[in-house]
Amino acid sequence: MRIRTVSTRPFNDQKPGTAGLRKPVRTFQQPHYLENFIQSAFDAVPTLKNGTLVIGGDGRYYNREAIATLLRMAAANGVKKCIVGCGGLLSTPAAALLIPHVGGIGGFILTASHNPGGPKGDFGIKLNIANGGQASETVTNAIYQSSLAIARYFTLEAKPRVELDKLGQQQLGDMRIEIIDPISHYVSVMERLFDFKRIRALLSNGEFRMRFDARHAVTGPYAREIFERRLGAPPGSVLHGTPLEDFAGGHPDPNPQDAADLLQLFKDADSPDFGAASDGDGDRNMILGRGLAVSPGDSLAVLTANAHLVPGYSAGLAGVARSLPTSHALDRVAQRLGIPCYETPTGWRFFCNLLDAGLVTLCGEESFGTSSNHAREKDGLWAVLFWLNLIAARSESVGDILIKHWREYGRDFFQREDYFMRDAGQAQTLMRLLGSRLGELADATVAGYTVQAAENFTYHDPVDHSVSLNQGLWLTTVGGGRIVYRLSGTGTHGAILRIYLEQYEPDPARHFQTSAVVLAPLSRMARTLARLESHGITAPTAVT
């Protein structure tokens, strides 16, 4: 097939965020927009042309069109082979596992994760590298610089149809395409890590009831295969299991606010025993018990404290890691186990260096992301299976496990407040002004709290010795309080100021208060310090 060279001009907004390039669908539908970014990746990372690429997405609107464009451009750029998930589907953790399994040079994952879908929603694309993890900041910066200078891209003259729904081999010019079952390899990895026999006995005993909400996103087919077919959960245990391009108009984010309908199922004494949800591309998770939602920090801490009960981790943990905003619950468990606990910026790529170096086994971040050294992405279904394995091994409910954990280690009350700001420049100014005042805060009394320490977080990577500046503002208070401020890197317009609140409570008699009540005074302090009202902000957009 003939290769066509298309003249183009740069777009100045193609700088990837913490997890790729995310924009409204209408932005990607502009002539040459997607093509420019893809060609910039091939130009910045020429090794992509020398091997096998893995391609798939979360099934959102524009997924199929984008894959067709990507395949034509891959063929025109000399890529030898592409492996594509059937139907264009491939969860992010499944892709992360598949890339090294097939000896791939990397992969393109088409997702905007937890962002809304549909024609008026968001779309995204990111490059993962040979270890299955996200491209480093050095690579994404190179792609961005290439996008600012691009003058042409390569595609095929013709537009041959690739049968995405047909398993097997196809040919596109000189490039081979293999359409694969996107589920089977992922399931085989989970079977090696977890005690499927024990979990099957739990889910098929006729008494234990679970609900997994796939949010009409990519994990639906995976969850039905694992929970209902392999592990014997009754049909209907997986809710909203059919992937839809617009996620049925919902927000595919597994948090207490966006998954309020699922939480409602767990409000009374007759609710199911266990609940969970994942997001658009399958890398996030939320865990529920009767009358409670497990915070991301508590979940990571519980998994770490009980890892010896799970076959894949029974030999012990090398270390653990958490992102800056994630609660310190993990730190206390690591100290008890005598293993290192690393604090990184938000962004999964920071964990990958630690994982590749064998320094950590489990890691997690504040936005309901948890995983291990089995993959170089966070993994929603993995976390759900880990919890089910613990429940089966301990013969205890989610609530019982959590209460006993708090009794042993103390409880870290945790809450995230999101403040949407239409003007991204205003958000940057707010952070800059707040950062300039941090040096004045030590020993100061604000809203009834005494500030213990305050810093602008700088991360020194222990593996490659790189330095990442301005990764979030944090302060601690006398008495176990902590506040973290950072701007989200996953939005597609405006800016979201995120404020993370944490209060440690060692007294078991005080563990059954709500986070909202315990953290209300700290929230007032956080708003006062940031002078939000002077920026026209009076209340959070969302609280999770």
N, C-alpha and C positions, 0 to 999 in steps of 0.2 A: 504493500500500500504506500502511496505517495505521502511524503511528509510536507506539511504546510507551515510556512513561517509567517506569523501574524504580527504586524506592527502594533505597538501599544504604548501607553504612557503610564507612568507610575501613579499609584494612589498613595497618599501620605499617611494613611491610617491603618497600615497592615502590620503593626508591631504586635507580636503575640503576647498574650498575658501569661498568667501563671499556668494555664493549661490550654495553650493554643490560641488561635484567632477566633474570636466570637463576635458576631455582629448580627443585626436584624437580617432576616431572610432577604428583604428587599435590597439590602446592601450587597449581599452575595449575588443577587440576580442582575446587578449592573453588568453591562457588557465588559468583558475582560477581567472583572474583579477576581473571581475564583481562579481563572487561568493565570493571572499575574502572580498570585501567591504560590500556586503549585510550581510554576516555572522558577520562581525565586528560590524555592526549596531545592529544586534540582540543580540550580546554578550554584547555590551556596554549599550544597552537600553533594558533590559529584559522585561520591561512592554509591549513592542510591541507585545509580544506573548499572552497577556491576553485579547485582544479585537479585534476590527474591524480595518482593514487597508484600506485606499483608495489608489488606484493605477491608474496611467494614465500618458500620456506624450504628447509631441507636434507633434508626428507623424513622426519625422525624422528617417533617416536610422538607423536600429538596434533597433528601439523601440519595435517591436513585439517580437523579440528574447529575449530582455532583460526582458520584462514582463513575458514571459514563464519561464525564469530562476528564476525570482523573485517569481512567484507563487509556483513553485515546492519547493523552499527553504523555503517560508513562511509555506507551509504545513508541511514540514519536521521539522521546528522549533516550531510547535505547535500552530500556529496562528489559531484562531477560524473562522474568516471570512475575505474575501477580497471583496471590492467593486471596480469594474473596469469600466472605461469608455468604451463604445462600440467602437470597432475598435482600442482599446488601446489609444484613444484620451481623453484628459482632459486638458483644459487650466490651467495654474498655478492659476489664481484667482478663477476659478471654483472649483479647488481642495481645495483651502483654505477655500472656503465657505462650501464645501460639508463635510469636515472632522468633524467640530463641529456639523453640521446639523444632521449627522447620529450617533453622539456620538462616533466617531472614536477615537482611541488611538493615531493615527497619519497617515502618508501616505508617499509613495514614489512617487516622481514626476520625470519623466524621460525626461530631457531636458538639452540643452546647450544654452537655451534662444535665444539670437540674433546672436550666432555664426553660421557659415555656416554648412550645413548638407551634406549628401551623404557619399559614402564609403570613400572618402578622406577628409571628414569634421570632425566635432566634435560631441561628445555625452556627456551626463551628467546624474547624478542621485543625488537627494538630499532628505533628510528626513525632513518632516514637522511634527510638534507636534500637540497635541490635540486641541489647539486653532486655528489651520489652518496655523500658521506661521512657518517660518523657525526655525530649531533647533538652540538653543543657541550655543555660542562659547564653553561653557563648555561641551555640548553634542558632538559637532563635534570634539573637542579635544579628548574626550573619545573614539570616534569611531576611530580616527587616532591612538591613542595609542593601541587600540585593534588590528588594522590592522598590527601593527609592531610586534605583538607577536603571530599572528594567526598560528595555526598548522593544523587545520581541519575545514571543513564546512559540513553542513548537507543538503542533497537534497533527492529527491525521487529516488528509484532504477529504476523505469520505467519512461518514458517520455510521459504521457498521453496528448492528445491534448485538449486544452481549446479553445472553440469556442468564440473568442473575438468579432465576428461580430453578435452574437446571443443574443438578450436581454433575461434576465431571470436568473433563478437559475441553477447552476451547482455544482458538487461535485468533489473535488480533495483530495483523501484520506479522512481524517476526517475534512477537511476544506471546508466550504461553499464558493462559489464564486457567486457574483451577478453582472451580466453585465447590466449596466444602461445607459439610455440616458444621455450623458454628458452635455447637453445643458439646459434641462428644469428647473432644480433648479436654475441655474445661472440667467436665464431670469426672473424667479419669483421674485428674489431679486431685480433685476433692476427695475421691474415694481413697487415695493414698494417704491423705492427711488426717481424715476423720474416721471414727468408728461407725461406719454405716450400719453394721449389724446391730449395734446398741441403739442407734438413733431410730432404726426401723422398728425395733421392738417398742420403743416409746410411741412413735407416731401411729402405729397400727394396733395399739392395745385396746382400742375402742373407748378409751376414757380421756386420753390427752387430746386436746383440741388446739390447733394452731391456725393462724391466718397470716398469710404473706401477701402484702399488697404490692403488686408490680407497677402500679400507677400507669397502666397502659403503655409501658415502656419496654425496653429491650429485655429485661430480666424475666418477663412472663414465660416465654418458652423454656428458658433454663430452669425456672422454679417449678414448672409443671413436670419437667423431666426428672428433676432431683427429688422434690418433696412428694409428689403424687405417684409417680411411676416407680422410681428407684426405692424410695423410703416408705411407701405405703400409706401416706396421709390420705384421708378420704377426698374424693373429688370435691372441688369447691373450696379446698383449703387455700388455694391460690386465687386471690381476687384481682380483677382487672388485668388478666393475664395475656390479653391480645394486644400486641403493639399497634398503636395508632399514630398517624403522622402528626396529630395535634394533641396527643395524650388525652383525648376526650375533653379538651378544653381546660384540663387541670394543670397544676403546677407540679411537675414530677420531682419534687424535693421532699425527701423523707425527714421532715421535722414536725414538731407538734402543731405548728400553725397550718402548714400546707397540707398535712395529712390528718387534719382534725376529724375527718369522717372515720378514719381508722381508729383513732383514739376513742371515739365515742363508743365503739364496740367493746371497749375494755373498761367501761365505767362502773359496771355493777358486779355483783357476786357471781352471776351466771355467765360472765364473759368467758371467752376462750382462755386457755392457760398461757398461751404464748402468741405474741404478735411481732411482726417485723415488716419493714418496707425498704424499698430501694429507690434509686432515682432514674433519670433518663437513660444514662449509659451503664448503669449497674455498678458504679464504684462506691456509692454511699450506702449507709444502712441506718435504720433506727430500730431499736429493740424495745418491746413493750411487754409488761406483765399486767396482771389484773390491777387496775387503778394506778398504774405508774408507767412513765417513760424513762428509760435509762439514759443519762446524759452521756455524751461522747467520751468525756474523761473517765467517768465511772466504768463505762463498758471496757475501755482499754485496760484499766487497772484490774478489773475482775478477770479478764482473759489472761492477763499476765500472772496474776496470783494463782490461777488454776490451770496453767498451761500443761503441767505435769500429767493432767488427766486425759489429755488429747494425744493420740498416737504420734502425730507428726511433730509434736513438741515435747514429748515425754523425756527426751534426753537432756533437757535443760535449755535455757536461753542464754545467748551470748551477751545480749544487752537489749535495751529498749530505747525508743525515741518518741518524742512528742513535739508538736509545733508550739511556738511561743504562747498562743492564746489558750491552748488546751490546759485544763486544770492540773494541779500538782498531785492529784490522786495517784498517778503512775509513779511519781518520784518516791512516794512512801513505800510502795510495794517493791520497787527496785532496790531501795535501801535495805529492806528486810531480806531480800533474796541475795544481796551482795553482788549485784550486777550493775554496770554503768547505765545511766539514763541521760540521753542527749536531748538538748533543747535546740530546735531548728526554727528557721522562718516558716511561715505558711507556704505550701507548695511542695507537692510530692517529690519533685526532683531532688530536693535537699536530703530526703531519706535514702535515695538510690545510691549515693556514694557510700553511705554507712552500710547499706545492705550488701553492696558489691564487695566491700572490704571485710565483710564478715563481722562487723562490730555490733550489729543489732539483729534481732530475730523478729520482734514485733514492733510496730510503730502505728501512730495514729495522729489525727488532727481534729481540731475543734468543730469542723463542719460535717460531722457524722461520717468520717473516713477512717477506716482501720484496715490493716493488712499485715503481711509478714514477709519473710524472705522467700516465700514461694513465688512471688510476682513482684514486678517493679511498678505496680499501680495499686491504689487502694481497691478493696474488693468487698462489695456489699454482701453477696451470698456466702462468701467465706466466713464473714463475721456471724451471719445467721446460723450457719452450720456449727461454728465454734460454740455458740450459746446453747444450741440444741444438744451438742455433745456433753457440755457441762451439766445441763439439766438431767440428761440420761444417766451420767456417771454419778452425780450427787443425789439423785432422786429428790430434788428440791425444786421449788418454783423460782421464777425470776425474782420475785419479791423476797423470798427467804435468803437466796444467795446474796442479794444486794444488802439486806439488813445485816447479815452476819459479816459482810465485808466492811460496812461502816463501823460496826461494833469493834472490829479488830484494828482498823486503820484510821478511823475518823471519817467524817463526811466533808467533801468539798462541794458546797452549794455553788451552782454554776448557771450563768444565764448570758445569752448574747442579745444585744440590742442593735438593730439596724436602723440607720438614719439615711434615707435617700435624699440626695442633694442634686438638683437638676444641673447645677453649674459645677463641673468637675474642678474648675479653677478655684472656686470658692472653697471646695473641700481641701484642696492642696494648701490653700492659705491657712485654713483652720489648723491643719496638722503642723504646718511650719510655725505658726504662732504658739501653739501648745508646746511644741518641741523646744522652742526658745526659752520657755519658762521652767523647764524641768529642773534646771540647776538651782532654782530658787525654792524648790519644794521640800527638800530634805528637812525633817523635823518640824515642818509647818503643820498647822492645824487647819483643816478644811472640812466644813460641814460636820464637825464633831469627830473627825478621824485625824490621827497623827501620821503623817507620811514618813515611812521608814526609809525608802529608797525610790529613785526614779531615774530612768535611763531611756535613751533611744537605742533600740536593740541592734547590735552589730554581730553578725554571725561569722565565726572563724571555722571554716570547714576543716575537721581534723584529718581528712583524707588527702584532698588536693591543695589544702592550705589557702584556698581562695577566701576572699573577704566580701561579705554582702552587707552593705550599709543600709540604714534607714528601713529596717524590717518591722517596725512597730514601736510605739511608745508604751512603756509600762511603768507602773508604780505599785509599791506594796505599802500596806499600812500596819501599824502596830496592832497586833491582835489577829493576824492571819488573813487580812483582806488583800485583794489584788485587782487592779484594773489594767486592761490592755486596750489601746486604740490602734486601729489600722484601717486603711482603705481597701475595699475588696478589689480583687483583680479579675473577677469573673462576670461583671456586668457588661452590658453592651451600649449603655448610654448613661450620661450623668455620672454620679459617683455614689457609692454607699460607704458611709462611715460606720464601722463596726466597733462597738464597745463591748468588751468581754468582762464580766464581773465574776469574781470568785471569793468565797469566804469559807475558811476552814473552821470546822466545828468538831472538837474531839469528844464532847459530852454526848453519850448515846441518848440521854433524855431530851436532847434538843434536835435529834436527827429527823424528826417527823414533821417539822415545819415545812412550808412550801418555799421554794427558791424565790418566788416573787416577794414574799414577806421578808425573808432574811436579807435579800439583796436590795430592797428598796432604798435604804439609807445610802448604800454604796453607789447606787444608781444616781441619786441626787448629787453626791459628791462628784461623780464622773461628769455629769452634765455641767455642774458649776465650774469645774476645772477647765473644761473645753469651751466654756462661754457660748454654749449652743444658742441661747436665746438671742444673743447679739447677732447671730447669723440667721435669725428667723425660724429657728427650730424649737418647738415646744414639746414634742413627744416623738417616740420612736415610730418608724414605719412598720416594724415587725419585731416581735420578741420571741426568741426560741430558747 
